[in-house]
Amino acid sequence: MTKASPVAEGAVKPDNQIVFTTVGEQLRTIATVITVSRQATEDWSELQGIIEQALRFQVDKEDDWQILRGDGTGENYNGLITQATAYNGALTGAGAYNKADQILRAMQQVMAADEVEPNYIIMHPDDSIGIRLIKDANGNYIFGTPAGRGAPGVWGLTPIVTTVMPTGKFLIGSSNPNAAEIRDGFGTEIEISLHHSDNFVRNLATIRCERRSLLTVKRPGALIYGTFSQSPL
């Protein structure tokens, strides 16, 4: 898409164009089921919270994994990591650096490409802790203090700390819908059936938990995926 430009009074306005690339994406279903006795459903008011919480946890956990690491094969999502732009290691330079330096350089990579400005970083707890342990020459912590709680922001980025991200890796991106967007076909649903397989004759009930969602990455250049390394300062 060409950029807008100043136009003299009475002059012809410059033509613009948007080039679309056709990419097929579809809603994906993540589901799990559990079978319980018919008698257990009679105590549903007592079990409902426990079962629903457990099933939702498993579905949401897989949903997180797919959004970040899905490889696009079969019914897997085409995840953020798969579609992200690789970190340009040359930006790190040959001098001493740490993980915080790399994050800033990754932000530079996005902004230099005139992409949507990043506002979050996803990393493993090990790497988040490593950054929090960075100290200045006087031994003072740079990112937060021992009295603080929660992972501090790095260069204004909101930290998303999860074991779904491999150790030693990071991904910066933007929650702006022009960068990437997640759409839910419907929220997480839980249903019970007595008529699955031979449930009826065995006095069993099947509980299904599922959700459908769609991930679209519109600007891969707004997502940077890289490997942490460190040259001691």
Disulfide bonds with the S-S distance in Angstrom:
none
